[in-house]
């Protein structure tokens, strides 16, 4: 995980609220990138920490090693549960129910089935593409496209470390599946996607909202469109998506 550094003054101190305690992360170098800075200016990072690091013993040890203090009552009133205590508690209750039902337990057999499925789809796609018929070539490209999409879904679970339950194994599978099946960087995806999940639907924080010029999910994003063509495109985006 990350490492601490020199002590800071109260004016420079940055703290993250987790489970009723304020942790000093002023000089903490987060191995997951800058996502942590979005959680220091306000709000409650309890759920974010739990969802990202619940399976990581190392993360919990590092958290215990950070300087911390109980969050004052006024801080809890302002930042606790991100201002949605009832909703947060309902979500936690629902999550525990799913855990009791075994919904988060890995299924090695299912994972093996999905990996074999990807291999078969890509094999069929390559074999069809190298046939002399143009129709079969087109069918091969279509098959490979479907395989690439399937890779995207499976690598998504690997990137969340929710395939095998082993972080190292899931990261390896995600890198291979995304790299070979989609031709993209697993590390880049994890960095971007973690920012999205840490601060979902928050402008300037959730990178998945920065979708121009393809589509705009928020009117403030749409306002960034400058060219007449892009403004026209966004105006009628509901017809395309």
C-alpha positions in Angstrom: 0.0 0.0 0.0 1.1 3.6 0.4 3.6 5.2 2.7 3.5 8.1 5.1 5.9 11.0 5.2 6.6 14.0 7.3 4.0 15.4 9.8 1.8 18.2 8.7 0.4 21.2 10.3 -3.4 21.4 11.1 -3.8 23.8 8.2 -2.4 21.3 5.7 -4.0 18.3 7.2 -6.3 16.2 5.0 -8.5 13.6 6.7 -10.7 10.8 5.4 -13.8 9.7 7.4 -14.0 5.9 7.7 -16.3 4.1 10.1 -16.6 7.0 12.5 -12.8 7.9 12.6 -10.8 10.6 10.8 -7.6 9.2 9.2 -4.8 11.6 8.4 -3.9 11.1 4.7 -2.0 14.4 4.2 1.2 12.6 3.2 -0.2 9.3 2.3 0.7 8.0 -1.2 -2.3 6.0 -2.3 -1.3 3.2 -4.6 -4.7 3.4 -6.4 -3.9 6.9 -7.6 -5.6 10.2 -7.0 -9.0 8.8 -6.2 -8.4 9.3 -2.5 -8.2 13.1 -2.9 -11.9 13.2 -3.8 -12.7 11.9 -0.4 -10.8 14.3 1.8 -12.8 17.5 1.3 -16.1 16.1 2.7 -18.3 13.1 2.8 -18.0 9.7 4.3 -15.5 7.2 2.7 -16.7 4.2 4.8 -18.6 2.5 2.0 -16.0 3.3 -0.6 -13.2 1.8 1.5 -15.3 -1.3 2.2 -16.2 -1.9 -1.4 -12.7 -1.4 -2.7 -10.7 -3.0 0.0 -12.9 -5.5 1.8 -10.9 -8.5 0.6 -7.5 -6.8 1.1 -5.8 -7.6 4.4 -3.0 -5.3 3.5 -5.3 -2.3 3.0 -6.8 -2.9 6.5 -3.3 -3.1 8.0 -2.3 0.1 6.4 -5.4 1.9 7.5 -4.7 0.8 11.1 -1.2 2.3 10.7 -2.4 5.7 9.8 -2.8 8.4 12.4 -6.4 8.7 13.3 -8.9 10.2 15.8 -12.6 9.7 16.6 -14.7 12.0 14.4 -16.3 14.8 16.5 -20.1 14.9 16.6 -20.2 18.0 14.4 -18.2 16.2 11.7 -20.4 13.1 11.8 -23.5 15.4 11.5 -22.0 17.1 8.5 -20.2 14.2 6.7 -21.5 11.0 8.2 -23.3 8.6 5.8 -22.8 11.3 3.1 -25.9 13.0 4.4 -28.1 10.0 3.6 -28.1 7.9 6.8 -31.3 6.0 6.2 -30.4 5.1 2.6 -26.9 4.1 3.6 -28.1 1.8 6.4 -30.7 0.2 4.1 -27.9 -0.5 1.6 -25.7 -2.1 4.3 -28.6 -4.2 5.4 -29.3 -5.3 1.9 -25.6 -6.1 1.3 -25.5 -8.3 4.4 -28.5 -10.2 3.2 -26.8 -10.9 -0.1 -23.7 -12.0 1.7 -25.8 -14.4 3.8 -27.2 -15.8 0.6 -23.7 -16.4 -0.7 -24.0 -14.0 -3.6 -20.4 -12.8 -3.1 -18.8 -16.2 -2.9 -16.6 -17.0 -5.9 -17.6 -19.8 -8.3 -14.5 -21.4 -9.8 -16.5 -23.6 -12.1 -18.5 -20.6 -13.5 -15.3 -18.6 -14.0 -13.7 -21.5 -15.9 -16.8 -21.8 -18.1 -16.7 -18.1 -19.0 -13.0 -18.2 -19.9 -13.4 -21.3 -22.0 -16.4 -19.6 -23.7 -14.2 -16.7 -24.6 -11.5 -19.0 -26.1 -14.1 -20.8 -28.2 -15.7 -17.6 -29.5 -12.3 -16.2 -30.5 -11.2 -19.4 -32.1 -14.5 -19.5 -34.1 -14.0 -15.9 -35.1 -10.5 -16.4 -36.4 -11.3 -19.6 -38.3 -14.3 -17.9 -40.0 -12.3 -14.8 -40.9 -9.7 -16.9 -42.7 -12.2 -18.6 -44.9 -12.2 -17.6 -48.6 -15.9 -16.5 -48.5 -16.4 -12.8 -47.8 -19.7 -13.6 -46.0 -17.8 -16.0 -43.7 -15.1 -13.3 -43.1 -17.8 -10.8 -42.1 -19.4 -13.5 -39.8 -15.9 -14.0 -38.3 -15.5 -10.3 -37.6 -19.0 -10.2 -36.1 -18.1 -13.2 -33.9 -14.8 -11.5 -32.8 -16.7 -8.4 -32.0 -19.1 -10.3 -29.8 -16.1 -12.0 -28.1 -14.5 -8.6 -27.4 -17.7 -7.4 -25.8 -17.8 -10.6 -23.6 -14.2 -9.9 -22.6 -15.3 -6.4 -21.5 -17.9 -7.8 -19.1 -15.6 -10.5 -17.7 -12.6 -8.3 -17.2 -14.9 -5.8 -15.4 -15.4 -8.4 -12.7 -11.7 -9.1 -12.6 -11.0 -5.4 -12.3 -13.3 -5.3 -9.3 -11.5 -8.3 -7.8 -14.8 -10.2 -7.7 -14.0 -13.2 -9.8 -11.9 -15.6 -7.7 -11.8 -13.7 -4.5 -8.0 -13.5 -4.8 -6.8 -10.0 -5.7 -3.6 -11.1 -7.4 -5.4 -13.7 -9.5 -8.2 -11.4 -10.5 -5.8 -8.6 -11.4 -3.9 -11.0 -13.7 -7.0 -12.3 -15.3 -8.3 -8.8 -15.9 -5.0 -7.7 -17.5 -4.9 -10.7 -19.8 -8.6 -10.6 -20.8 -8.8 -6.9 -21.3 -5.4 -6.7 -23.0 -5.8 -9.6 -25.4 -9.6 -9.5 -25.9 -10.1 -5.7 -26.1 -6.5 -4.5 -26.8 -6.5 -2.0 -23.9 -4.7 -1.4 -20.6 -6.1 -3.1 -17.5 -4.3 -0.6 -15.2 -5.7 2.4 -17.0 -9.2 0.9 -16.7 -8.9 0.3 -13.0 -7.6 3.8 -12.4 -10.5 5.4 -14.3 -13.2 3.0 -13.1 -12.2 3.3 -9.5 -12.6 7.1 -9.6 -16.1 6.5 -11.0 -17.1 4.2 -8.2 -15.5 6.3 -5.5 -17.4 9.4 -6.5 -20.3 8.3 -8.7 -22.2 11.0 -10.6 -20.2 13.8 -9.1 -19.1 16.4 -11.6 -15.3 17.0 -11.8 -14.7 13.8 -9.9 -16.6 11.0 -11.8 -14.6 10.6 -15.0 -17.4 8.6 -16.6 -19.3 11.9 -16.9 -16.7 13.4 -19.2 -18.2 11.8 -22.3 -18.0 14.5 -24.9 -18.2 14.5 -27.9 -20.1 11.3 -28.0 -22.9 12.0 -25.5 -23.6 14.2 -22.5 -25.3 12.8 -19.3 -25.5 16.1 -17.5 -26.5 19.6 -18.7 -23.3 21.1 -17.4 -21.3 18.7 -19.5 -23.5 19.6 -22.5 -22.7 23.3 -22.0 -19.1 22.5 -22.8 -20.0 21.8 -26.4 -18.7 24.7 -28.5 -19.1 23.8 -32.2 -22.5 24.2 -33.8 -22.3 20.6 -35.1 -21.6 19.2 -31.6 -24.4 21.3 -30.1 -26.8 19.9 -32.7 -25.5 16.4 -32.0 -26.1 16.7 -28.3 -29.5 18.3 -28.8 -30.8 15.1 -30.5 -28.7 12.6 -28.6 -31.9 10.9 -27.2 -32.5 9.6 -30.8 -29.1 8.0 -31.0 -28.9 6.4 -27.6 
